[in-house]
Amino acid sequence: MKTILNKSFIFSCCLLIMHGLISGQVSKDTVFLNNPSFEDTPKQSSAPQGWTDCGFQGESAPDVHPSGFWEVSKPANNGKTYLGMVVRHNDTWERVSQLLDKPLLGGQCYNFTVYLSSSDKYRSGTNNRDNYPLISRNDTLYNFDIPAVLRIWGGNIACGRSELLAESPPIENSDWRSYSFRLRPKTNYKYIMLEAFFKTPVLVPYNGNILLDNASPLIPVDCDAPVTPPKPATPPVVAKPKQNIPSAKPIPTNPEPPVVFVAKPKVGEIIKINRLFFPADSSNITPENYPVLDSLYNYLRVNNSLVVEVGGHTNSRPGITDQYCDNLSTMRAKNVAEYLIGKGIASDRITFAGYGRRKPIDTNFNAEGRARNQRVELKVLRS
């Protein structure tokens, strides 16, 4: 198999060089990938020939499709096989890396194209990383069908991510489509890494997949030349139904009450709201929140001398900026305040503020801690 792949790689390179010379695209500085079409024997949890698995300890490697496992059966765009990678609700994701035939040069721009798709079915399991032992098996099968994105990294060690060179939009198309990227590394890099990642920003990790095939060489171009943008999804893609993934809401053995009311609160005291949940990346108040908010309204109506601040807080997720967290937490606090005012609480008794992720009350390294950090609470300003 290795000999066949090496011959195939050499033959593919020769064809690309001949085509490039005719079209004027390929130069001596063109960077060729080893096995750019991800050709190999279809197999589970093993990166294709020429690529190195860079995933998380205890998690499975990417897959070479198709052969029907995980219910993925889409034909390849080029050759016989392609690469499949997933992102998981346990906050892990898959990636592969390889040593380039020559370094990417800092300040030089490159055009790079790869065919991307998403499989409607990608059924697999995950590990429980929040339990003891740290990595334990979960026998539940999930459908990894939420769109993921492709991230392209440069680095100087295998699996070492030094600079994010490009990121695709969420890949929602189920057919193969060509996506073009303009890479402009700040410094020289010997390695390239292709990584599946969550669509950003996102506060709660989810199960998703991305398929890759028929990658191009990295072709040096004038940085001022226009780049072919990723092809839009046409016709419009119908939103896929949300999969039934584990909720980010912790279910403790002895659940706390929805709101921890204080009989005679003092100035500066915090009134905890334990069961006020928002959809991921949203500040919308949903009907499930009405009972909690109505109990807050009744509390403020009875304790009519209280002046309070509604404070919004988020957890800390990869790829999210402070500005995004500040804006999201502010909008959530604002919507809670407006709900209470709309019910009849005087507007001069309620202010709101967003604190983003700057005031965690628990760890951000497991789902339960992140759920506690993502909260709305009342602070007593005047009693």
N, C-alpha and C positions, 0 to 999 in steps of 0.2 A: 504494500500500500504506500509506504513512504517513497519508494522509487517512482511509482506511478504518479504520485502527487508532485514530486520534484520535477518530473518531465512535463507534467501538466502546467506547473508554474512557469517553467522556462518557455514553453510554447506560448502560454498566455502573454508573457512579457514580450516575446518576439512580435506577436500580433499587435499588441498595444503600441510598441515602438514603431512598427511599420505604419500603423494607422496614424499615429501621432506625427511622424515625420511628414506624411502626406498632408495632414491638416495643419501642420505647423505648431501643434500644441506641446509636443513632448520635447524637452531639452535635456541636456546632460545633468541638470539639477532636478529633474523629475524624480520623485521618491516613489518607489514601487513597494506594494505590500506583498507579503508572502501569503499565498492562498487567499486572495481577496474575495473569492466566491464561496469561501467556507466549505470547500469540498472535503468530504470524509465519509466513512461508513456511518450511517445514522445511528446515534447512540445517546443514551441518557447520561446527564451529569458528567459530561466530559467535553472540554473545549475542542474545537476542530484543529486538525493538523496545522502547525505554524502559529497558533495562538496559545497564550498562557492564561489559565484561569486566575482571576484576581478577586475572587469573592470572599465572603466572610467565613471565619473559622467555624466549622461545624455545619455549614450550609452546603447544599449541592452546587455543582458547577453548571454553567450553561449547557444547552443541548444542541445536538446536530439533528435536524429534521430533514425530510419527513419519513416516518415509518409507522405512524399511528399512535405511538405512545403519547400520553397526556392528551390524547384525542386531537392532536395537531396533524392534519393531513394535507395541507395546502401544497401544491406543486411548487418547485423552485422557480425563481425568476431566471436563473442562469445556472447551467450545470445540473447536478442532480440533488444537491443538498444546500441547506442554509443554516444560519445561526439563530437560535431562540434564546432570549434572556428574559428574566422576570424581576419584578419588584414585589416585596412581600409586606404583609401587614405587621410582621414582627420587626419592622424597621431595618431590613436588610435588602440588598439588591445585588445584581450580577454584573460582571464586567470582564473583559478580556484585554490582553495587552500583547504587543510584539515589538521586538527590536527592529528598527527600520534599516533598510539597506544603505541609507545615508541619512545624516541628521537633517531635521527641519532647521532652517536658518532663521535666527532672530531678525525681525524686521521684514522678512520676505513674506509675501502673500502667496497662498496656495488655493487652488480650486480643488474641492473634493466632492464626489458624488457617490451616493449609496442608495440602493433600493430598500425601502422600509415598508413594513406591513404590520398588521396586528391580527392575531387569530381569535375568532369568536369563542373558541374553546381551547383552554389550556389548563386542564384539571390536574392538580397536584396538591401535595401537603406542605406543611411548614413545621418548623420547630417552635417550641415554647421557650423563648429566651428570657422571659421575666420570672420563670419559676426556678426552683432548685431541683436538680442541678441546673446550672446556667442554661445549658442547651439540652432540652428533653424533647422527645418525639411527640408530635401531635398527629394522631391517625385520621383526623378529619380531612377530607378532600375539599378544596375550594376551586372555583373557576377564576383563573387569573385573567379577567377580561376587561379591566379598566385601562384606558389608554395610558401608556408611559411615554417618556421622551428618551431620545438618544443624546448623550453627552460625549464630547470628544475632548480628550485630555492629552497634553504633552508632558513628558517627564524624562528623567535621565537614569532611572533604575526601573527594573521590571515591576510593574504594578504601582509605580510611584507617580501620584498625581501632583504635578507642579503647577500647571496652568490650564484653566478651562478654555479651550480654543473655540468651541462652538456648541450650541444646543439646539435641538430640533423643537418644533411645536409638538404637542401631544399627537401621537400617531393613532388616528382613529380609523383610517382606511383599512379595509380588509383585503383589498387588492394590492398588488405591488406598485409602488409609485416612487419615482426618482426624486430624491431630495439633494439639493446642492448647497454647499457650505463654502464660505470664504474663511480660511484660517490665516491668522497673522500672529505667529508666536513672538513673544517679547525677547526671547533668548533662544539659543540652540537646544534642541531636544533630540535624544536618540531613540526614544520610545513613543509609541502612540497607544492610547487606551480608548476602547469603545465601551461605554457604560450605559446600562438601562437605569433610569432614575424616575422618581415621581414627578408628575407635572407640578410646577412650582408657581406661586407658593402653595403649600398644602400643610395643614396642621396635623392631619392624621394619616399615617401610612396606609397603603392599600395594596391589594393583589392585582397586578397588571402584567402585561407581556409586550414585547417588541421583537419583531423578526427582521433580520438583516441578510442581504444578499447582494452580489455583484457590485462590490466596492471598486472605485476607480483608483488610479495612482493619484498622488498629491502633486498637482501640476503647478509650477511656479507661474505667477501672473503679475501684471502691473497692479499695484494696490488701488489705483484710481479707476481701473476698469470695472464696469458693472458686473455684479455677480448674479447668476441665475437664481432667483428666489425659490424656496421650496414650493412645489406645486400644491395649490390649494385643493382641499378635498371637494371634488365635484362628482356627481351631484351632492347637495348638502347631506351630511351624514346624520342619520337619525340617532339621537342620544341613546346609548345603551342603558338598559336598566341597571340600577345599582345592585351589586352582588351582596349577598348576605354575609358580610365579614364581621368578625367580632367587634362589638361596640367599644368605643373608647371610654365609655362610662364604666367605672369600676363597680363591681357588685360585691361589696364587702359582706362578711358573715353577719355582722350586726350593723345594718345600714343606718347612717345618720339621718336625722329628720331633714326634710327639704330645706328648712330655714332654722337657724339657731337664734331664736328670739331672746332678747335680754329684757327683763322686767323693767329695770330702771337704768338704762344705759348712761354711761358717762361720756363726756366729750372725748373724742379720739377712739372710742371703743368701736370694734368691728363687728358687724352683724353678718355672720356667715350664711351664704346661700349655697347649699350642697348639691342641688339637683336642677340647676339651670343650664341646659345644654343647647348649643347652637350647631347647625350643620357646619361641616368643614369649610373654612374660607368664607363663611357667611356671617352677617350680623342680623339676619332675619329672625324674628321671634316666631316660633312655630306653636301650634295649638297645644302641644304637650307641655309648654311652659306656662300656659295660662294659670293653672292651679297654684303654682309657686308664686307667680307675680301677683295673683289676687290675694294670696295670704300676706304678701308684703304690703299691698295696698291697705288691707284691713288693719295691719299692725300700725302703719303710719296714720291711719284715720283715727284709731283709738288713742295713740300717743301723739296728739296733735301739736305738741310743742317741739317735736323733734325736727331738726334741720339736718339733712344727710347729703353725703356725696356718694353717687353711684360710681364705683371704680371698676374698670374692666382690665383683665389680665389675660395674657396668652402664655402658652408654653414655648419652649425653644425647639425648633425643628430645623433640619439641614436645609440650606439654600434659601432661608427666609431672612430678610433684612429687618433691622430695627424699625425702620420707617413703616414697613408693612405691618409689623406687630403693633406699633403705636396706633396706626390708623384703624386696624381691625378692632383693637380693644376699645378705642374711643367710640367707634360706631356702635359696638355692642352696648356699652354703657349708656350712650345717648338714646338708643332705642328702648332700653329698660326705663330710663327716666321719663321718656315721652309716653310710654305705656301707663306709668303711674300717674302722670299729670293728666292724661286722657281719661283716667278713671275718676279723677276728681281731687287729687292732691295738689295743693297750691304750688305754682311754679317757683315761688320764692323759697320753698322749703327743700328743693332738690337741685343739686348741681351734678355734673358728671365729669369724669376724667378717664383717660386711657393711659395705662402704665406699661403697655407692651409686655415684654418678658423680663423686665428689670427687677421684679419683686417675686421670685419663685418662693413657694412654701414647701416644696418637695423636690425630689430629684427629677431630672428630665431624661433619665436613662432607662425608665420602664414606663409602660402604658398607664399604670395606676398613678404614678407620680406626675406624668404629663397631664392627665385628666384633672388632677387636683390643682395644678398650676393654672390651667385654663379655666378661669372663674370670673364671676361678677360678685361683688360684695358691697355692703353699705358701710360707710364710715360716718359716725355721729359727729356733726360739726357744732351742733347746739342742742342742748337737752332742756 
